[in-house]
Amino acid sequence: MEFSEPILISVRNACMLLGIGRTKLFALLNEQALERKKIGRKTLITLQSVRTLADKGQNCLRIKIIVDRPTAKS
């Protein structure tokens, strides 16, 4: 039996694939938007759940963009 891609990926690789930080990734894990597997103390993410999340699009990531605008003083 030959595998061409991993079933489980590291937190670092999941962040890189999704283009998000660790904090957002763990928030998604807590919301159960991603599936985690623990092997000992190591947290791994299923590649299938990363693909599913990416296929859903930006709405499920709930990305908030904040624009700072200088205030005009009279």
Secondary structure, DSSP 8 states (H G I E B T S, - for coil): ---SS-SEEEHHHHHHHHT--HHHHHHHHHTTSS-EEEETTEEEEEHHHHHHHHHH-GGGGT------------
